[in-house]
Amino acid sequence: MADNDILVSEQQIRMEDIAAQYRRGPLTPFAIDRNTFLQLGVGDALPQPVGANTNWERGFVPLHAADPDPVRLYALNGTIGTTPSQPSFTWKLTVPKPVDVYAGEDILYGAVIAQHNNASQVSSVIAGRDIIRPQIAFLGEGALWVEAGRNLTFVAGEGILSRGGIMSTGNVLVANFGEARKGTDIDTPNLALPDKGGDINMIAGTAGGADYAGFADLYLDPRNASDPAFPLSYPANAGKVVRTYEKELGEFLKGLSYEDRPASERRALFAALPSSPSRRSCRKCCSPS
């Protein structure tokens, strides 16, 4: 966390997720044969290939499965980017858990790779001003929230595509994305994760504020549904909307493990959610099915 800028020189911040049984050190003897076989233990222990049988040393339960905290990178009143001598180089953040990246001003030329270890997790990348040339990917389910107070800018050839600038990659980090370790991360599945992707939510121009609470009050209350027999201009439909989204709200809350909650409690439950999930619900409710 910094009060002003976080500026790096084409560096990477990386958190590993090597399972305990595969960590190497003086108390855990090992040997490597051309980086192809990992000899665990001593004596008659057989060599194990570095590959799917160990999930590339991750094990088969995500290391941070029970960890509720994201990795946080905050420049409260400044910019996250590279040094002035290398303004267009890419800084990189790669972690095996959700991320919460925030800059009061800009986020410039960043490559962020996160991992969601259950379907309720959310990563966020938020700038008070501009997000320029982002490369953001997440493995696993859940959702990604990207918000720019002013502009969200891509360059030619990049975008929200199968191999573009912002991606949900299921359980595989695809080749040529951001910061991938050659021969290790590229097109290598994480077998501890389901082969499913998640949602990507993006919004720009929010520096003046976005009235999520007002949206929820209007569109998540079935009493505000208009009478379809008359146009919205009809006096009885004053202040009404074409449709409300209480059914979609129920499905969204169910996805957060709030099953069996009566309809009368759902809006209050929504209002009590942290900001990222509640914002995501507002967008998801109005998305085409």
Phi, psi and omega in degrees: 000137177226148177287325180245239188273153165242107184238129181234165183250082180048049182251168176234146173247121187225133173248123181277163177226044178288128181294153186304322184288348181247006178286142187250142180180183184297335181265358179230086184300147180201167173214153181240134177247097178055034179056023180248322179239139177251117179269106181268136177076195182227181176075232186267011180299134182277146177294145179244132176298144173280102185180215189295332183292339174245007188053046179052046176070010177273338191078183187245012169235124181307133184301327183253029183301325183258013183266113184277351188263133174282170168278125185252135175226107188238130165243090196303318183237015186225209187241145169254119183188200179258171184292157181304332180286343179225062191294335184253008175285161185258129169267155191224137176230118181230119185218151180268038179202173180297161178238154173227096184252127182219135172228132179294334177250262189242156168241115191241128170052048182257143172245112184241125176236118181244170178221129177258126185262000169204166189287349182267357186279149182228133170254148180225141173229110190229132176235138178291340181235262187247148166245115186248127176049060180284147165233106186227127177222151171221141175266153178089188182269205182084213186209157175241132177245119178241124185222130176239131179294334181236279186239144171244109193241126173253170174248167183304134179092352178244161179169203181259073185234183183299329177227041184263210187277334180229123191218147163252122192248011181067233178251018181230130172271114189286161182295150173068019178256123171050238184249094177243133181284123183302128177082355182240301183274334192291119178052030178255120182288149169262103188286356174277352183248151175290153178278063181221148176260187180226192184267146173242123179239128180229143177210142180227159178080029185262011183302328179277000179101150175233129187271074179294322180295320178296320176300313182298317181299324184276313191264348180256007180250112183299342179291345182266006177287134181283164175280113184295348179284349183227153177292163179297337180284350179293138185307323182290343180261010180300130180077006181263170177236162184298319178208159175244169193234038181293328178294314179296325177297318179299319179293321179297314180294325177298322177294340176265014178074022174261067179278160172062026173270130180296154182302329182293342182260351191291318182293322177294323178293318177300316182296335181272355180291152170301163190299317185296310177297324181291322176297317180299321180296319180302316180287319184293323182298327183264003179282147177298142179277000000 
